[in-house]
Amino acid sequence: MIRVLDLAAFGEMATGFALVAMPSFVGEILLGEPLTGAGVPTARVAGIALIALGIACWRNSGLPGMLIYSAAVTVYLAYVGLWGGFTGILLWPAVGLHLLLSILLWRGRIKIEVS
């Protein structure tokens, strides 16, 4: 039997994938206006967060969700900074922080599996 939490998790992951793939379209069908400018990368980060939330709920563990979120946001924000034309003052510190968190979460994952 499928749990309600599983259904909610898959729904959030589907919304997250849609936000990552087509943020402007999702903004238009949800809010009545297409997303533009900084709204597009912001919506993609929100999409990544929804995917990670869905994974965390589906697997009943926050660690895989946080690891996926932090690693994906590290890569995406670095991409936005290098090739996306967005360079706010906290962009690179955020990339560094997420990279550090990703490494620590990865190490924590290994320790948990070994114990």
Backbone as ProteinMPNN parsed JSONL, in Angstrom:
{"seq_chain_A": "MIRVLDLAAFGEMATGFALVAMPSFVGEILLGEPLTGAGVPTARVAGIALIALGIACWRNSGLPGMLIYSAAVTVYLAYVGLWGGFTGILLWPAVGLHLLLSILLWRGRIKIEVS", "coords_chain_A": {"N_chain_A": [[0.84, -1.193, 0.0], [0.564, 2.173, -0.826], [1.905, 4.837, 0.945], [0.573, 7.904, 2.232], [2.51, 9.828, 2.659], [4.461, 9.011, 0.827], [3.122, 9.551, -1.589], [2.857, 12.344, -1.379], [5.572, 13.003, -1.331], [6.448, 12.177, -3.895], [4.869, 13.885, -5.429], [5.909, 16.413, -4.722], [8.526, 16.074, -5.633], [8.035, 15.851, -8.383], [7.039, 18.42, -8.927], [9.333, 19.839, -8.257], [11.183, 18.904, -10.216], [9.901, 19.965, -12.454], [10.154, 22.716, -11.914], [12.937, 22.992, -12.074], [13.412, 22.274, -14.744], [11.612, 23.86, -16.307], [11.218, 26.665, -15.279], [10.025, 29.212, -15.818], [7.635, 28.592, -17.15], [6.303, 27.086, -15.163], [6.018, 29.087, -13.238], [4.267, 30.723, -14.652], [1.934, 29.091, -14.934], [1.302, 28.649, -12.276], [1.308, 31.176, -11.005], [0.383, 32.991, -12.828], [2.065, 34.639, -14.228], [4.999, 34.672, -16.206], [8.245, 33.67, -15.065], [11.082, 35.766, -14.763], [14.41, 37.147, -15.166], [16.222, 37.235, -12.126], [14.424, 35.618, -10.916], [14.266, 33.18, -12.239], [16.704, 31.557, -11.714], [16.322, 31.458, -8.942], [13.893, 30.086, -8.693], [14.733, 27.644, -9.718], [16.542, 26.8, -7.731], [14.704, 26.499, -5.674], [13.273, 24.406, -6.808], [15.229, 22.381, -6.757], [15.382, 22.12, -4.001], [12.802, 21.126, -3.438], [12.934, 18.643, -4.71], [14.926, 17.407, -3.158], [13.64, 17.452, -0.652], [11.486, 15.752, -1.188], [12.893, 13.344, -1.637], [14.061, 12.97, 0.877], [11.769, 12.595, 2.484], [10.595, 10.377, 1.26], [12.517, 8.413, 1.624], [12.619, 8.346, 4.33], [14.665, 9.654, 5.712], [16.67, 12.339, 6.518], [19.297, 12.775, 5.752], [20.086, 11.783, 3.056], [18.5, 13.534, 1.517], [19.413, 16.122, 2.278], [22.08, 15.924, 1.488], [21.862, 15.565, -1.303], [20.537, 17.968, -1.937], [22.431, 19.945, -1.081], [24.731, 19.32, -2.599], [23.725, 19.538, -5.243], [22.9, 22.231, -5.292], [25.354, 23.454, -4.901], [26.676, 22.866, -7.33], [24.864, 24.033, -9.17], [24.752, 26.788, -8.383], [27.425, 27.492, -8.767], [27.57, 27.156, -11.528], [25.732, 29.153, -12.311], [27.136, 31.397, -11.426], [29.464, 31.299, -12.984], [28.652, 31.062, -15.707], [26.062, 32.03, -15.951], [25.593, 34.732, -15.606], [24.899, 35.942, -13.21], [26.025, 37.467, -10.326], [26.032, 37.982, -7.388], [27.031, 39.449, -4.221], [27.177, 37.488, -2.22], [27.245, 35.112, -3.584], [29.55, 33.412, -4.218], [30.555, 32.844, -1.591], [28.314, 31.348, -0.749], [28.438, 29.176, -2.521], [30.867, 28.036, -1.661], [30.198, 27.403, 1.029], [28.108, 25.535, 0.651], [29.538, 23.578, -0.697], [31.345, 22.762, 1.313], [29.465, 21.808, 3.212], [28.386, 19.717, 1.698], [30.579, 17.979, 1.505], [30.963, 17.351, 4.233], [28.475, 16.149, 4.797], [28.608, 13.966, 3.061], [30.745, 12.566, 4.184], [29.583, 12.015, 6.653], [27.573, 10.313, 5.849], [28.974, 8.046, 5.064], [30.115, 7.24, 7.508], [27.83, 6.593, 8.945], [26.841, 4.398, 7.497], [28.858, 2.505, 7.906], [28.853, 1.994, 10.636]], "CA_chain_A": [[0.0, 0.0, 0.0], [1.317, 3.418, -0.916], [1.631, 5.755, 2.034], [0.276, 9.281, 1.856], [3.791, 10.531, 2.623], [5.087, 8.69, -0.461], [2.429, 10.316, -2.633], [3.249, 13.747, -1.236], [6.979, 13.11, -1.721], [6.538, 12.114, -5.351], [4.281, 15.117, -5.961], [6.875, 17.498, -4.549], [9.644, 15.836, -6.547], [7.581, 16.192, -9.737], [7.02, 19.876, -8.997], [10.73, 20.264, -8.254], [11.755, 18.662, -11.546], [9.303, 20.941, -13.373], [10.772, 24.019, -11.652], [14.304, 22.971, -12.587], [13.393, 22.178, -16.206], [10.813, 24.905, -16.957], [10.782, 27.561, -14.206], [9.148, 30.278, -16.285], [6.334, 27.983, -17.431], [5.669, 26.764, -13.88], [5.597, 30.363, -12.677], [3.087, 31.208, -15.379], [0.719, 28.323, -14.634], [0.972, 28.772, -10.856], [1.132, 32.559, -10.555], [-0.202, 33.799, -13.879], [3.118, 35.438, -14.854], [6.244, 33.923, -16.38], [9.369, 34.145, -14.268], [12.163, 36.377, -15.538], [15.535, 37.665, -14.392], [16.713, 36.436, -11.003], [13.376, 34.673, -10.525], [14.515, 31.873, -12.861], [17.591, 30.733, -10.884], [15.72, 31.271, -7.619], [12.914, 29.002, -8.835], [15.467, 26.386, -9.892], [17.029, 26.401, -6.408], [13.518, 25.991, -4.981], [13.003, 23.094, -7.385], [16.213, 21.456, -6.19], [14.972, 21.893, -2.61], [11.632, 20.243, -3.441], [13.397, 17.294, -5.046], [15.611, 16.886, -1.974], [12.616, 17.216, 0.367], [10.778, 14.532, -1.578], [13.771, 12.195, -1.4], [14.194, 12.8, 2.326], [10.514, 12.038, 3.006], [10.383, 9.057, 0.666], [13.481, 7.477, 2.221], [12.54, 8.488, 5.789], [15.96, 10.075, 6.23], [17.047, 13.665, 6.048], [20.663, 12.822, 5.235], [20.171, 11.772, 1.583], [17.891, 14.748, 0.986], [20.31, 17.263, 2.476], [23.264, 15.718, 0.658], [21.489, 15.852, -2.692], [20.277, 19.402, -2.035], [23.642, 20.742, -0.953], [25.598, 19.064, -3.756], [23.106, 20.089, -6.451], [22.943, 23.691, -5.205], [26.754, 23.829, -5.124], [26.934, 22.813, -8.775], [24.026, 24.997, -9.886], [25.175, 28.163, -8.098], [28.709, 27.703, -9.449], [27.227, 27.337, -12.94], [25.117, 30.481, -12.446], [28.188, 32.39, -11.249], [30.448, 31.252, -14.072], [28.084, 31.184, -17.051], [24.687, 32.503, -15.946], [25.5, 36.181, -15.57], [24.485, 36.439, -11.901], [27.204, 37.47, -9.445], [25.799, 38.733, -6.164], [28.153, 39.466, -3.29], [27.218, 36.264, -1.419], [27.163, 33.923, -4.436], [30.679, 32.506, -4.04], [30.533, 32.269, -0.24], [27.273, 30.316, -0.703], [28.982, 27.999, -3.203], [31.845, 27.437, -0.751], [29.505, 26.826, 2.176], [27.413, 24.317, 0.207], [30.565, 22.575, -0.986], [31.786, 22.249, 2.611], [28.371, 21.001, 3.761], [28.291, 18.49, 0.901], [31.678, 17.104, 1.913], [30.672, 16.861, 5.575], [27.345, 15.225, 4.713], [29.098, 12.741, 2.419], [31.523, 11.852, 5.208], [28.615, 11.522, 7.633], [26.857, 9.187, 5.237], [29.872, 6.895, 5.105], [30.237, 6.817, 8.896], [26.565, 5.971, 9.354], [26.727, 3.086, 6.852], [29.857, 1.597, 8.457], [28.521, 1.664, 12.036]], "C_chain_A": [[0.878, 1.246, 0.0], [0.899, 4.339, 0.224], [1.335, 7.148, 1.487], [1.569, 10.086, 1.758], [4.524, 10.25, 1.309], [4.438, 9.472, -1.6], [2.813, 11.79, -2.591], [4.693, 13.944, -1.692], [7.122, 13.092, -3.232], [5.939, 13.353, -6.012], [5.234, 16.29, -5.86], [8.076, 17.32, -5.468], [9.258, 16.187, -7.982], [7.542, 17.708, -9.924], [8.445, 20.427, -9.045], [11.39, 20.066, -9.608], [11.19, 19.648, -12.569], [9.917, 22.322, -13.173], [12.198, 24.08, -12.18], [14.295, 23.033, -14.115], [12.722, 23.367, -16.879], [10.324, 25.938, -15.942], [9.805, 28.644, -14.658], [7.733, 29.764, -16.546], [5.598, 27.662, -16.134], [5.196, 28.042, -13.199], [4.339, 30.881, -13.34], [1.835, 30.413, -15.02], [0.332, 28.39, -13.165], [0.575, 30.194, -10.465], [0.519, 33.482, -11.594], [0.79, 34.694, -14.595], [4.35, 34.571, -15.05], [7.356, 34.515, -15.511], [10.449, 34.692, -15.182], [13.285, 36.786, -14.6], [15.99, 36.712, -13.314], [15.664, 35.453, -10.496], [13.614, 33.278, -11.076], [15.502, 31.049, -12.027], [17.056, 30.506, -9.477], [14.701, 30.137, -7.652], [13.616, 27.658, -9.011], [16.041, 25.895, -8.561], [15.858, 25.867, -5.574], [13.142, 24.609, -5.508], [13.95, 22.036, -6.857], [15.816, 21.118, -4.749], [13.76, 20.962, -2.539], [12.004, 18.808, -3.784], [14.058, 16.661, -3.82], [14.627, 16.588, -0.842], [11.856, 15.93, 0.067], [11.604, 13.293, -1.321], [13.897, 11.919, 0.093], [12.93, 12.162, 2.922], [10.293, 10.615, 2.512], [11.29, 8.021, 1.32], [13.46, 7.508, 3.749], [13.89, 8.844, 6.41], [16.308, 11.434, 5.649], [18.416, 13.717, 5.403], [20.745, 12.747, 3.709], [19.587, 13.038, 0.958], [18.801, 15.954, 1.111], [21.568, 17.137, 1.629], [22.968, 16.052, -0.8], [21.252, 17.345, -2.876], [21.573, 20.202, -2.054], [24.572, 20.553, -2.149], [25.021, 19.692, -5.027], [23.144, 21.617, -6.447], [24.374, 24.197, -5.395], [27.036, 23.919, -6.622], [26.139, 23.889, -9.508], [24.469, 26.434, -9.637], [26.531, 28.475, -8.737], [28.472, 27.927, -10.938], [26.658, 28.736, -13.179], [26.186, 31.57, -12.335], [29.158, 32.448, -12.417], [29.838, 31.567, -15.433], [26.687, 31.783, -17.097], [24.514, 33.996, -15.864], [25.029, 36.758, -14.248], [25.677, 36.342, -10.957], [26.965, 38.365, -8.239], [26.957, 38.566, -5.193], [28.276, 38.18, -2.479], [27.179, 34.992, -2.263], [28.301, 32.952, -4.143], [30.829, 32.015, -2.605], [29.463, 31.178, -0.089], [27.737, 29.037, -1.388], [29.966, 27.284, -2.282], [31.197, 26.756, 0.443], [28.802, 25.53, 1.791], [28.402, 23.21, -0.154], [31.058, 21.937, 0.32], [30.71, 21.356, 3.236], [28.235, 19.673, 3.009], [29.368, 17.493, 1.307], [31.4, 16.514, 3.294], [29.511, 15.865, 5.583], [27.768, 13.904, 4.077], [29.883, 11.903, 3.433], [30.605, 11.28, 6.283], [27.842, 10.324, 7.125], [27.706, 7.932, 5.328], [29.988, 6.363, 6.528], [28.98, 6.095, 9.358], [26.448, 4.569, 8.764], [27.689, 2.07, 7.461], [29.45, 1.13, 9.851], [27.516, 0.557, 12.146]], "O_chain_A": [[1.837, 1.333, 0.767], [-0.286, 4.59, 0.443], [1.799, 7.514, 0.407], [1.709, 10.931, 0.874], [5.142, 11.15, 0.741], [5.13, 9.993, -2.474], [3.063, 12.408, -3.626], [5.008, 14.93, -2.359], [7.848, 13.913, -3.793], [6.44, 13.818, -7.035], [5.36, 17.076, -6.799], [8.589, 18.293, -6.021], [10.063, 16.758, -8.717], [7.965, 18.219, -10.961], [8.728, 21.368, -9.786], [12.081, 20.959, -10.098], [11.914, 20.114, -13.448], [10.176, 23.03, -14.146], [12.623, 25.12, -12.683], [15.086, 23.766, -14.71], [13.199, 23.842, -17.909], [9.114, 26.075, -15.759], [8.854, 28.954, -13.941], [6.752, 30.425, -16.204], [4.403, 27.932, -16.016], [4.098, 28.08, -12.643], [3.451, 31.415, -12.677], [0.774, 31.004, -14.82], [-0.838, 28.21, -12.829], [-0.366, 30.399, -9.698], [0.172, 34.623, -11.288], [0.399, 35.442, -15.491], [4.715, 33.81, -14.154], [7.388, 35.72, -15.263], [10.7, 34.142, -16.255], [13.122, 36.77, -13.38], [16.129, 35.513, -13.557], [15.986, 34.548, -9.725], [13.213, 32.293, -10.456], [15.168, 29.924, -11.657], [17.316, 29.46, -8.882], [14.655, 29.316, -6.736], [13.14, 26.641, -8.506], [16.026, 24.694, -8.291], [16.013, 24.885, -4.849], [12.737, 23.739, -4.737], [13.531, 20.922, -6.542], [15.906, 19.963, -4.332], [13.702, 20.097, -1.666], [11.454, 17.866, -3.214], [13.779, 15.509, -3.487], [14.767, 15.58, -0.15], [11.613, 15.119, 0.961], [11.079, 12.29, -0.837], [13.847, 10.766, 0.522], [13.027, 11.28, 3.775], [9.851, 9.751, 3.27], [10.877, 6.883, 1.543], [14.208, 6.771, 4.392], [14.215, 8.386, 7.505], [16.245, 11.644, 4.438], [18.682, 14.603, 4.591], [21.421, 13.582, 3.108], [20.125, 13.553, -0.023], [18.948, 16.725, 0.163], [22.068, 18.134, 1.107], [23.746, 16.749, -1.452], [21.711, 17.929, -3.858], [21.786, 21.034, -2.936], [25.137, 21.523, -2.654], [25.754, 20.309, -5.8], [23.392, 22.232, -7.484], [24.582, 25.256, -5.988], [27.565, 24.917, -7.111], [26.68, 24.581, -10.371], [24.554, 27.222, -10.578], [26.758, 29.594, -9.197], [29.104, 28.792, -11.544], [27.048, 29.421, -14.126], [26.143, 32.557, -13.069], [29.619, 33.525, -12.794], [30.454, 32.272, -16.233], [26.168, 32.025, -18.187], [23.402, 34.495, -16.032], [24.781, 37.961, -14.165], [26.27, 35.274, -10.801], [27.624, 39.393, -8.086], [27.767, 37.649, -5.33], [29.384, 37.816, -2.084], [27.088, 33.896, -1.71], [28.048, 31.784, -3.849], [31.201, 30.859, -2.406], [29.681, 30.193, 0.617], [27.468, 27.938, -0.904], [29.907, 26.063, -2.137], [31.598, 25.658, 0.829], [28.885, 24.537, 2.515], [28.122, 22.032, 0.067], [31.171, 20.715, 0.413], [31.015, 20.272, 3.733], [27.998, 18.631, 3.62], [29.098, 16.299, 1.437], [31.579, 15.314, 3.504], [29.556, 14.858, 6.29], [27.33, 12.839, 4.512], [29.704, 10.689, 3.524], [30.834, 10.172, 6.767], [27.499, 9.425, 7.892], [27.19, 6.859, 5.642], [29.963, 5.149, 6.732], [29.058, 5.1, 10.079], [26.006, 3.647, 9.449], [27.365, 0.884, 7.524], [29.686, -0.025, 10.204], [27.141, 0.171, 13.253]]}, "name": "protein", "num_of_chains": 1, "seq": "MIRVLDLAAFGEMATGFALVAMPSFVGEILLGEPLTGAGVPTARVAGIALIALGIACWRNSGLPGMLIYSAAVTVYLAYVGLWGGFTGILLWPAVGLHLLLSILLWRGRIKIEVS"}
